[in-house]
Amino acid sequence: MPDPGLMLMRPSLTVGGMLSTVALLVSAVVVLPAALVAVTLTLRLVASITPAVIV
């Protein structure tokens, strides 16, 4: 006969794994576009400053 403690623990581990995966995906969807915008703005700023420095 299986241990009842293990039988209760397994579904909670599965649910916890699914929730953490969902949280990771949500954070990736939120953070990646913001990071890309920040990098793009930084590169534009550097490109706009560089000609003034060279001249």
DSSP file (Angstrom, degrees, kcal/mol; ACC not computed):
  #  RESIDUE AA STRUCTURE BP1 BP2  ACC     N-H-->O    O-->H-N    N-H-->O    O-->H-N    TCO  KAPPA ALPHA  PHI   PSI    X-CA   Y-CA   Z-CA
    1    1 A M              0   0    0      0, 0.0     0, 0.0     0, 0.0     0, 0.0   0.000 360.0 360.0 360.0 129.4    0.0    0.0    0.0
    2    2 A P        -     0   0    0      0, 0.0     3,-0.0     0, 0.0     0, 0.0  -0.265 360.0 -98.1 -67.3 154.0    1.5    3.4   -1.0
    3    3 A D     >  -     0   0    0      1,-0.2     4,-1.8     2,-0.0     3,-0.4  -0.564  24.8-143.8 -72.0 125.6    2.3    5.9    1.6
    4    4 A P  H  > S+     0   0    0      0, 0.0     4,-1.8     0, 0.0     5,-0.2   0.825  98.9  59.2 -62.5 -30.0   -0.5    8.5    2.0
    5    5 A G  H  > S+     0   0    0      1,-0.2     4,-1.8     2,-0.2     5,-0.1   0.910 106.9  46.0 -63.8 -41.4    2.0   11.3    2.6
    6    6 A L  H  > S+     0   0    0     -3,-0.4     4,-2.2     1,-0.2    -1,-0.2   0.872 109.2  55.4 -68.2 -36.1    3.6   10.6   -0.7
    7    7 A M  H  < S+     0   0    0     -4,-1.8    -1,-0.2     1,-0.2    -2,-0.2   0.852 112.4  42.9 -66.2 -33.2    0.3   10.5   -2.5
    8    8 A L  H  X S+     0   0    0     -4,-1.8     4,-1.0    -5,-0.2    -1,-0.2   0.814 113.2  52.6 -78.9 -31.2   -0.6   13.9   -1.1
    9    9 A M  H  X S+     0   0    0     -4,-1.8     4,-2.2    -5,-0.2     5,-0.2   0.865  98.5  63.5 -74.8 -36.3    2.8   15.4   -1.8
   10   10 A R  H  X S+     0   0    0     -4,-2.2     4,-2.2     1,-0.2    -1,-0.2   0.925 103.6  45.0 -60.3 -49.5    3.0   14.4   -5.5
   11   11 A P  H  > S+     0   0    0      0, 0.0     4,-2.8     0, 0.0    -1,-0.2   0.885 112.4  52.6 -63.1 -35.2    0.0   16.5   -6.8
   12   12 A S  H  X S+     0   0    0     -4,-1.0     4,-2.5     1,-0.2    -2,-0.2   0.884 109.2  49.3 -68.4 -35.4    1.2   19.5   -4.8
   13   13 A L  H  X S+     0   0    0     -4,-2.2     4,-2.4     2,-0.2    -1,-0.2   0.899 112.0  49.1 -66.3 -39.4    4.6   19.3   -6.3
   14   14 A T  H  X S+     0   0    0     -4,-2.2     4,-2.3     2,-0.2    -2,-0.2   0.930 113.0  46.1 -65.2 -45.6    3.0   19.0   -9.8
   15   15 A V  H  X S+     0   0    0     -4,-2.8     4,-2.6     1,-0.2    -2,-0.2   0.912 113.0  50.6 -63.9 -42.3    0.8   22.0   -9.2
   16   16 A G  H  X S+     0   0    0     -4,-2.5     4,-2.3    -5,-0.2    -1,-0.2   0.897 109.9  50.3 -62.0 -40.6    3.8   24.0   -7.7
   17   17 A G  H  X S+     0   0    0     -4,-2.4     4,-1.9     2,-0.2    -1,-0.2   0.909 111.6  47.8 -63.6 -42.4    5.9   23.1  -10.8
   18   18 A M  H  X S+     0   0    0     -4,-2.3     4,-2.4     2,-0.2    -2,-0.2   0.913 112.0  49.7 -65.7 -42.1    3.1   24.3  -13.1
   19   19 A L  H  X S+     0   0    0     -4,-2.6     4,-2.5     1,-0.2    -2,-0.2   0.902 111.0  48.7 -64.8 -40.4    2.6   27.5  -11.2
   20   20 A S  H  X S+     0   0    0     -4,-2.3     4,-2.1     2,-0.2    -1,-0.2   0.870 111.0  51.2 -68.4 -34.3    6.3   28.3  -11.2
   21   21 A T  H  X S+     0   0    0     -4,-1.9     4,-2.3     2,-0.2    -2,-0.2   0.920 111.0  47.7 -66.1 -43.2    6.5   27.6  -15.0
   22   22 A V  H  X S+     0   0    0     -4,-2.4     4,-2.6     1,-0.2    -2,-0.2   0.919 111.5  50.7 -62.8 -43.2    3.6   29.9  -15.6
   23   23 A A  H  X S+     0   0    0     -4,-2.5     4,-2.4     1,-0.2    -1,-0.2   0.895 110.0  50.5 -62.4 -39.5    5.1   32.6  -13.4
   24   24 A L  H  X S+     0   0    0     -4,-2.1     4,-2.1     2,-0.2    -1,-0.2   0.915 111.6  47.5 -64.0 -43.3    8.4   32.3  -15.4
   25   25 A L  H  X S+     0   0    0     -4,-2.3     4,-2.3     2,-0.2    -2,-0.2   0.913 112.2  49.4 -65.2 -42.6    6.6   32.6  -18.7
   26   26 A V  H  X S+     0   0    0     -4,-2.6     4,-1.9     1,-0.2    -2,-0.2   0.923 111.6  48.3 -63.4 -43.9    4.7   35.6  -17.6
   27   27 A S  H  X S+     0   0    0     -4,-2.4     4,-3.1     1,-0.2     5,-0.3   0.879 110.7  51.8 -65.5 -36.0    7.8   37.4  -16.3
   28   28 A A  H  X S+     0   0    0     -4,-2.1     4,-2.1     1,-0.2    -1,-0.2   0.904 109.2  49.9 -65.1 -40.5    9.6   36.6  -19.5
   29   29 A V  H  < S+     0   0    0     -4,-2.3    -1,-0.2     1,-0.2    -2,-0.2   0.855 118.4  39.6 -66.4 -34.3    6.8   38.1  -21.5
   30   30 A V  H  X S+     0   0    0     -4,-1.9     4,-0.9    -5,-0.2    -2,-0.2   0.895 120.7  40.9 -81.5 -42.0    6.8   41.3  -19.4
   31   31 A V  H  X S+     0   0    0     -4,-3.1     4,-2.5    -5,-0.2     5,-0.2   0.891 106.3  59.7 -79.4 -40.9   10.6   41.7  -18.9
   32   32 A L  H  X S+     0   0    0     -4,-2.1     4,-2.5    -5,-0.3     5,-0.2   0.922 105.8  46.0 -61.0 -47.8   11.9   40.9  -22.4
   33   33 A P  H  > S+     0   0    0      0, 0.0     4,-2.4     0, 0.0    -1,-0.2   0.917 113.8  50.2 -61.4 -39.2   10.0   43.6  -24.3
   34   34 A A  H  X S+     0   0    0     -4,-0.9     4,-2.2     1,-0.2    -2,-0.2   0.907 111.5  48.6 -63.2 -40.8   11.0   46.2  -21.7
   35   35 A A  H  X S+     0   0    0     -4,-2.5     4,-2.4     2,-0.2    -1,-0.2   0.900 110.6  50.8 -66.1 -40.3   14.6   45.1  -21.9
   36   36 A L  H  X S+     0   0    0     -4,-2.5     4,-2.5    -5,-0.2    -2,-0.2   0.901 110.2  49.5 -64.8 -40.2   14.5   45.3  -25.7
   37   37 A V  H  X S+     0   0    0     -4,-2.4     4,-2.7     2,-0.2     5,-0.2   0.922 110.9  50.1 -63.1 -43.5   13.1   48.8  -25.6
   38   38 A A  H  X S+     0   0    0     -4,-2.2     4,-2.2     1,-0.2    -2,-0.2   0.909 112.1  47.0 -62.7 -42.1   15.8   49.9  -23.1
   39   39 A V  H  X S+     0   0    0     -4,-2.4     4,-2.6     2,-0.2    -1,-0.2   0.920 112.5  50.1 -65.9 -43.0   18.5   48.5  -25.3
   40   40 A T  H  X S+     0   0    0     -4,-2.5     4,-2.3     1,-0.2    -2,-0.2   0.929 112.0  47.1 -61.5 -45.7   17.1   50.1  -28.4
   41   41 A L  H  X S+     0   0    0     -4,-2.7     4,-2.3     1,-0.2    -1,-0.2   0.892 111.9  51.1 -63.6 -39.0   16.8   53.5  -26.7
   42   42 A T  H  X S+     0   0    0     -4,-2.2     4,-2.6    -5,-0.2    -2,-0.2   0.919 110.4  48.6 -64.2 -43.4   20.4   53.2  -25.4
   43   43 A L  H  X S+     0   0    0     -4,-2.6     4,-2.5     1,-0.2    -2,-0.2   0.889 111.3  50.2 -65.5 -37.9   21.7   52.4  -28.8
   44   44 A R  H  X S+     0   0    0     -4,-2.3     4,-2.1     2,-0.2    -1,-0.2   0.908 110.8  49.7 -65.1 -40.4   19.8   55.3  -30.3
   45   45 A L  H  X S+     0   0    0     -4,-2.3     4,-1.7     2,-0.2    -2,-0.2   0.931 112.0  47.3 -63.2 -45.4   21.3   57.6  -27.7
   46   46 A V  H  X S+     0   0    0     -4,-2.6     4,-2.5     1,-0.2    -2,-0.2   0.906 111.8  51.2 -62.7 -41.5   24.8   56.4  -28.3
   47   47 A A  H  < S+     0   0    0     -4,-2.5    -1,-0.2     1,-0.2    -2,-0.2   0.855 110.9  48.5 -65.4 -33.9   24.3   56.8  -32.1
   48   48 A S  H  < S+     0   0    0     -4,-2.1     4,-0.4     1,-0.2    -1,-0.2   0.801 115.9  43.2 -77.1 -26.7   23.1   60.3  -31.6
   49   49 A I  H  X S+     0   0    0     -4,-1.7     4,-1.5    -5,-0.2     3,-0.5   0.836 100.4  70.7 -84.0 -34.9   26.0   61.3  -29.3
   50   50 A T  H  X S+     0   0    0     -4,-2.5     4,-2.3     1,-0.2     3,-0.3   0.869  93.7  51.9 -56.5 -46.8   28.8   59.6  -31.3
   51   51 A P  H  > S+     0   0    0      0, 0.0     4,-2.1     0, 0.0    -1,-0.2   0.890 108.7  52.5 -60.5 -36.1   28.9   62.0  -34.3
   52   52 A A  H  4 S+     0   0    0     -3,-0.5    -2,-0.2    -4,-0.4    -3,-0.1   0.858 110.7  47.6 -65.8 -34.4   29.2   65.0  -32.0
   53   53 A V  H  < S+     0   0    0     -4,-1.5    -1,-0.2    -3,-0.3    -3,-0.1   0.886 110.8  50.6 -74.0 -39.3   32.1   63.4  -30.2
   54   54 A I  H  <        0   0    0     -4,-2.3    -2,-0.2     1,-0.3    -1,-0.2   0.898 360.0 360.0 -66.9 -40.4   33.9   62.5  -33.4
   55   55 A V     <        0   0    0     -4,-2.1    -1,-0.3    -5,-0.2    -2,-0.2   0.474 360.0 360.0 -75.4 360.0   33.6   66.0  -34.9
